[in-house]
Amino acid sequence: MALHWDIGKCERPEELYVFEMEWNGSDYRFPESTSHELRNSHRITQRMTFTLSNISMGSITEKNKKEVLRRIKLMESAFPNDRHQLWVNGQWERVSTDMAMVERRVGLSTNTAHKTKAQFAEALDYMGGITTS
């Protein structure tokens, strides 16, 4: 199933994603004029979109943002290399998700099926006992 996503309900979506990527013959790249801040914001939005699928949450809302972050933190604890790769102070750094990143993307939605806390915990147990507490 294809992953569909939308940031149209986010505040200032133009600050979250670069829609005008350039094709260089084999891959897409950022336009030269794109700031590092916008590039990092794009990378965060892109990772969070796929992460919503991994944590079985279809969207980020004001109501569920704490649960979204809790589930992301569980996954980052289990898979430490699966974090945001951002350009910080002239070098690449792995950065953990924080509440500011989640809050900035309230309104992000995907076609991912939602699982309750109990269903998510059961799925983690099936995956090998990732602890949910």
TIKE-843083 format. One record per atom (N, C-alpha, C, O, CB): x, y, z. Coordinates in steps of 0.001 Angstrom, whole numbers, plus 500000, padded with zeros to 6 digits. Glycine has a CB too. Example, Ala and Ser with C-alpha at 12.3 -4.5 7.8 and 13.67 -1.06 7.14 Angstrom:
513190/494310/507800;
512300/495500/507800;
513200/496700/507800;
514236/496681/508465;
511308/495527/509046;
512850/497750/507080;
513670/498940/507140;
512900/500030/507870;
513409/501138/508039;
514084/499402/505725;
END
This chain:
500844/498827/500000;
500000/500000/500000;
500896/501245/500000;
501863/501329/500758;
499036/499993/501225;
500567/502177/499164;
501316/503434/499104;
501010/504280/500330;
499889/504284/500839;
500979/504216/497813;
502025/504993/500792;
501845/505903/501911;
501480/507274/501365;
502246/507885/500621;
503123/505975/502792;
500294/507749/501748;
499847/509083/501362;
499919/509970/502594;
499631/509527/503706;
498396/509056/500765;
500304/511224/502393;
500457/512129/503524;
500046/513533/503112;
499990/513861/501927;
501910/512119/504047;
499754/514366/504131;
499312/515721/503872;
499739/516620/505030;
499524/516287/506195;
497781/515770/503668;
500340/517754/504705;
500695/518742/505734;
499888/520028/505564;
500208/521053/506167;
502204/519057/505680;
498854/519971/504750;
498048/521150/504470;
497370/521750/505688;
497063/522943/505695;
497023/520813/503469;
497129/520953/506715;
496490/521461/507934;
497508/521906/508980;
497123/522373/510052;
495584/520397/508529;
498775/521772/508690;
499823/522247/509598;
499930/523767/509472;
499621/524346/508431;
501198/521562/509283;
500369/524386/510541;
500614/525821/510488;
501864/526072/509642;
502906/525459/509878;
500776/526418/511925;
501766/526946/508686;
502860/527320/507784;
503540/526095/507147;
504731/525869/507362;
503896/528146/508545;
502787/525307/506364;
503366/524094/505770;
504568/524370/504865;
505416/523498/504675;
502309/523368/504978;
504641/525573/504311;
505773/525912/503433;
507095/525942/504189;
508161/525942/503574;
505537/527264/502767;
507034/525967/505520;
508251/525929/506341;
508614/524505/506764;
509607/524295/507461;
508073/526805/507582;
507813/523534/506344;
508014/522156/506772;
508543/521240/505678;
509048/520156/505969;
506736/521609/507289;
508432/521665/504421;
508763/520754/503336;
509136/521561/502102;
508548/522610/501837;
507583/519799/503033;
510106/521075/501354;
510513/521710/500098;
509804/520963/498965;
510140/519820/498654;
512095/521687/499912;
508834/521616/498366;
508047/520974/497316;
508692/521087/495942;
508364/520312/495044;
506667/521574/497273;
509582/522015/495766;
510215/522262/494466;
511605/521642/494406;
512593/522352/494222;
510302/523768/494190;
511687/520331/494558;
512976/519648/494476;
513450/519639/493020;
512635/519690/492098;
512874/518195/495035;
514760/519572/492819;
515352/519573/491481;
515867/518178/491141;
516459/517508/491987;
516497/520611/491386;
515644/517748/489920;
516113/516459/489434;
517511/516638/488841;
517719/517507/487994;
515128/515864/488381;
518473/515815/489285;
519840/515953/488773;
520223/514816/487825;
521403/514622/487532;
520824/516004/489930;
519237/514074/487350;
519508/512989/486415;
519363/511624/487044;
519049/510657/486349;
520880/513131/485852;
519587/511520/488355;
519451/510224/489029;
518741/510328/490378;
518372/509314/490970;
520818/509604/489227;
518552/511549/490856;
517944/511730/492176;
517435/513164/492303;
517803/514045/491527;
518965/511404/493311;
516585/513371/493296;
516131/514724/493596;
517071/515379/494596;
517665/514706/495438;
514693/514710/494140;
517199/516685/494498;
518032/517435/495437;
517350/518770/495735;
516451/519207/495018;
519474/517657/494863;
517805/519395/496807;
517271/520692/497177;
517761/521752/496197;
518892/521670/495718;
517672/521056/498617;
516936/522737/495894;
517449/523874/495125;
518566/524550/495913;
518532/524568/497144;
516310/524891/494799;
519548/525100/495222;
520706/525733/495871;
520299/526807/496870;
520975/526998/497881;
521622/526339/494824;
519210/527506/496600;
518787/528616/497455;
518109/528168/498753;
517781/529006/499592;
517850/529508/496691;
517894/526874/498930;
517199/526381/500121;
518110/526478/501344;
519229/525965/501331;
516730/524922/499915;
517631/527134/502391;
518423/527298/503615;
518608/525956/504324;
517822/525027/504139;
517748/528312/504564;
519657/525874/505133;
519889/524654/505922;
518733/524408/506885;
518369/523261/507143;
521217/524755/506703;
518160/525480/507413;
517025/525348/508330;
515839/524676/507633;
515228/523767/508195;
516609/526731/508874;
515511/525111/506424;
514399/524510/505685;
514732/523085/505254;
513860/522216/505260;
514051/525363/504457;
515974/522843/504885;
516374/521476/504531;
516184/520541/505726;
515662/519437/505571;
517850/521445/504055;
516602/520977/506916;
516424/520155/508114;
514951/519972/508436;
514534/518878/508818;
517147/520782/509306;
514161/521021/508290;
512724/520914/508539;
512095/519899/507584;
511249/519101/507988;
512042/522294/508386;
512507/519933/506335;
512062/518971/505329;
512417/517543/505764;
511582/516640/505713;
512697/519293/503952;
513663/517359/506188;
514111/516025/506612;
513301/515520/507805;
512947/514342/507859;
515606/516052/506969;
513006/516402/508760;
512209/516017/509931;
510805/515617/509498;
510286/514589/509935;
512146/517175/510961;
510190/516424/508640;
508839/516124/508167;
508810/514797/507425;
507900/513991/507619;
508323/517249/507260;
509791/514572/506587;
509848/513327/505819;
509983/512119/506752;
509270/511129/506586;
511024/513365/504820;
510880/512192/507718;
511067/511074/508654;
509814/510873/509493;
509396/509737/509719;
512288/511322/509570;
509212/511959/509956;
508023/511834/510801;
506871/511208/510021;
506077/510457/510588;
507606/513211/511354;
506773/511504/508742;
505729/510905/507909;
505856/509385/507910;
504869/508682/508127;
505805/511448/506467;
507054/508877/507672;
507268/507433/507679;
507166/506857/509088;
506694/505734/509267;
508627/507100/507079;
507601/507610/510075;
507542/507152/511461;
506105/506960/511920;
505827/506035/512682;
508252/508139/512378;
505184/507812/511474;
503779/507624/511841;
503298/506240/511438;
502503/505626/512149;
502900/508699/511187;
503769/505751/510317;
503420/504392/509900;
504014/503366/510858;
503338/502410/511239;
503908/504125/508466;
505269/503556/511248;
505938/502617/512156;
505293/502561/513529;
505309/501518/514183;
507388/502990/512304;
504724/503682/513971;
504134/503733/515315;
502611/503586/515279;
501945/503715/516306;
504508/505047/516002;
502070/503318/514099;
500630/503082/513926;
499763/504246/514384;
498750/504063/515059;
500227/501847/514675;
500183/505437/514003;
499401/506645/514256;
499153/507303/512892;
500098/507536/512138;
500148/507633/515263;
497922/507594/512582;
497579/508141/511281;
497825/509626/511144;
497922/510152/510036;
496169/507863/510990;
497925/510308/512290;
498089/511760/512218;
498660/512277/513528;
498728/511569/514532;
496743/512454/511904;
499066/513531/513478;
499494/514235/514694;
498451/515312/514949;
498200/516170/514103;
500959/514855/514550;
497849/515252/516129;
496846/516235/516527;
497264/516847/517856;
498160/516346/518535;
495430/515588/516632;
496611/517918/518206;
496854/518533/519509;
496557/517527/520623;
497240/517503/521647;
495988/519809/519683;
495545/516707/520414;
495109/515743/521423;
496078/514556/521574;
496272/514055/522682;
493725/515230/521069;
496682/514108/520469;
497496/512891/520543;
499002/513126/520498;
499765/512161/520463;
497123/511985/519430;
499450/514377/520498;
500871/514659/520294;
501766/514016/521356;
502881/513602/521040;
501096/516153/520284;
501307/513923/522602;
502123/513280/523645;
502267/511783/523380;
503337/511213/523592;
501500/513510/525038;
501192/511148/522917;
501253/509724/522596;
502148/509483/521381;
502889/508501/521340;
499841/509170/522337;
502081/510371/520401;
502969/510261/519238;
504422/510306/519691;
505222/509461/519289;
502687/511394/518216;
504770/511278/520520;
506153/511392/520988;
506546/510188/521833;
507672/509704/521714;
506341/512681/521793;
505654/509695/522678;
505960/508525/523501;
506310/507328/522625;
507287/506628/522887;
504774/508185/524417;
505520/507096/521596;
505774/505960/520703;
507063/506150/519912;
507827/505203/519727;
504600/505765/519742;
507303/507367/519448;
508550/507629/518726;
509746/507371/519631;
510725/506760/519203;
508581/509078/518197;
509679/507831/520878;
510783/507619/521817;
511022/506125/522049;
512170/505697/522167;
510492/508325/523156;
509956/505333/522117;
510118/503883/522251;
510889/503310/521067;
511801/502502/521238;
508748/503196/522371;
510516/503734/519879;
511185/503229/518680;
512636/503710/518621;
513524/502949/518237;
510427/503672/517414;
512881/504962/518997;
514253/505466/518992;
515114/504764/520037;
516316/504589/519837;
514262/506970/519239;
514504/504363/521148;
515252/503594/522161;
515630/502224/521631;
516737/501739/521866;
514426/503443/523449;
514708/501607/520918;
514956/500271/520379;
515900/500301/519178;
516672/499365/518969;
513641/499618/519982;
515838/501368/518397;
516631/501492/517173;
517354/502834/517180;
516918/503766/516503;
515734/501356/515907;
518455/502955/517934;
519144/504243/518114;
519630/504905/516827;
519749/506129/516778;
520308/504048/519010;
519907/504138/515804;
520376/504734/514549;
519233/505260/513689;
519470/505901/512665;
521174/503717/513759;
518002/504993/514097;
516835/505419/513334;
516310/506743/513886;
515206/506821/514426;
515731/504334/513372;
517125/507771/513736;
516791/509115/514214;
516980/510100/513084;
517417/509729/511994;
517660/509513/515437;
516657/511336/513333;
516793/512375/512315;
518273/512623/512019;
519077/512798/512935;
516102/513685/512771;
518613/512636/510758;
519972/512961/510315;
519919/514408/509830;
519413/514688/508744;
520492/511967/509171;
520448/515323/510646;
520335/516747/510355;
521717/517399/510237;
522698/516937/510819;
519511/517444/511443;
521758/518480/509468;
522977/519265/509301;
522994/520325/510394;
522199/521265/510362;
523058/519915/507870;
523916/520176/511382;
523983/521061/512536;
525417/521547/512701;
526347/520745/512795;
523487/520342/513823;
525589/522853/512736;
526916/523452/512929;
527970/522896/511975;
529097/522601/512372;
527371/523237/514353;
527577/522760/510714;
528532/522337/509698;
528858/520860/509663;
529837/520456/509036;
529763/523069/509882;
528045/520040/510333;
528281/518589/510280;
526956/517840/510448;
525968/518389/510935;
529296/518152/511383;
526965/516567/510029;
525783/515732/510172;
525698/515205/511592;
526698/514766/512160;
525805/514570/509164;
524488/515252/512171;
524262/514734/513522;
522961/513951/513552;
521986/514312/512894;
524229/515883/514562;
522962/512870/514328;
521725/512135/514601;
521031/512837/515753;
521627/513064/516806;
522003/510619/514937;
519777/513177/515547;
519032/513948/516521;
517747/513210/516884;
517010/512759/516007;
518721/515358/515980;
517489/513093/518178;
516254/512467/518650;
515076/513406/518446;
515231/514627/518439;
516373/512074/520134;
513921/512831/518283;
512697/513614/518160;
512368/514246/519502;
512501/513610/520547;
511523/512736/517666;
511937/515499/519468;
511508/516167/520695;
510099/516724/520488;
509563/516701/519380;
512506/517305/521094;
509512/517223/521573;
508135/517703/521510;
507985/518883/520552;
506945/519020/519908;
507659/518103/522898;
508994/519728/520446;
508901/520859/519515;
508738/520374/518076;
507977/520961/517307;
510148/521753/519631;
509445/519311/517709;
509318/518753/516354;
507907/518234/516120;
507312/518465/515067;
510343/517621/516133;
507379/517525/517121;
506032/516968/517002;
505004/518097/516947;
504146/518112/516064;
505727/516013/518184;
505085/519033/517877;
504118/520139/517921;
504116/520943/516628;
503060/521384/516174;
504424/521061/519097;
505278/521135/516039;
505387/521906/514794;
504666/521201/513651;
504326/521837/512653;
506862/522129/514426;
504429/519905/513780;
503798/519133/512720;
502380/518689/513069;
501835/517782/512440;
504638/517930/512404;
501783/519334/514077;
500368/519072/514363;
499589/519412/513093;
499727/520505/512544;
499849/519916/515612;
498782/518477/512642;
498052/518620/511383;
498551/517659/510314;
497843/517409/509338;
498161/520043/510879;
499761/517112/510475;
500293/516115/509546;
499402/514879/509605;
499124/514360/510686;
501781/515753/509888;
498959/514412/508449;
498129/513209/508423;
498623/512253/507348;
499213/512664/506348;
496651/513570/508180;
498371/510976/507576;
498740/509918/506639;
497571/508949/506521;
496579/509062/507241;
500040/509178/507100;
497700/508003/505610;
496689/506963/505470;
497047/505717/506289;
496563/504623/505996;
496520/506592/503996;
497881/505875/507298;
498291/504771/508167;
497152/504380/509102;
496465/505242/509650;
499545/505157/508981;
496958/503088/509278;
495936/502600/510206;
496365/502894/511639;
497537/502751/511988;
495691/501079/510011;
495408/503303/512459;
495678/503639/513860;
495558/502395/514733;
494665/501569/514549;
494710/504737/514355;
496469/502284/515675;
496388/501255/516717;
496269/501948/518061;
496910/502970/518307;
497634/500306/516685;
495445/501385/518924;
495327/501910/520284;
496628/501648/521027;
497505/500947/520522;
494122/501266/521035;
496756/502211/522223;
497938/501955/523050;
498105/500459/523280;
499210/499929/523166;
497832/502696/524400;
497018/499785/523600;
497074/498338/523874;
497489/497560/522627;
498318/496655/522714;
495705/497829/524379;
496929/497899/521479;
497293/497216/520235;
498752/497476/519876;
499448/496576/519405;
496380/497670/519087;
499209/498694/520096;
500601/499036/519811;
501529/498262/520741;
502542/497724/520294;
500832/500557/519959;
501195/498199/522024;
502001/497451/522995;
502052/495976/522618;
503105/495348/522723;
501432/497618/524422;
500941/495423/522185;
500902/494019/521771;
501784/493784/520553;
502482/492773/520470;
499463/493590/521467;
501751/494727/519603;
502602/494609/518417;
504077/494664/518794;
504888/493934/518225;
502275/495719/517412;
504434/495525/519751;
505825/495608/520201;
506252/494318/520882;
507368/493844/520671;
506014/496792/521154;
505378/493751/521693;
505693/492471/522340;
505946/491405/521282;
506863/490596/521425;
504544/492030/523286;
505160/491396/520245;
505321/490425/519158;
506649/490626/518449;
507269/489665/517994;
504167/490539/518153;
507089/491892/518355;
508351/492209/517654;
509582/491832/518465;
510700/491915/517957;
508407/493692/517320;
509404/491431/519681;
510580/491018/520430;
510678/491647/521800;
511758/491699/522389;
511799/491338/519660;
509589/492113/522297;
509579/492568/523675;
510133/493960/523909;
510731/494207/524956;
510329/491627/524485;
509951/494890/522955;
510326/496271/523226;
509447/496751/524373;
508223/496635/524307;
510168/497186/521948;
510042/497273/525391;
509278/497661/526567;
508510/498961/526333;
509036/499913/525757;
510203/497808/527766;
507251/498983/526792;
506387/500134/526568;
506225/500997/527793;
505433/501939/527769;
505049/499683/526104;
506933/500719/528852;
506764/501533/530059;
507809/502614/530166;
507805/503384/531126;
506813/500666/531289;
END
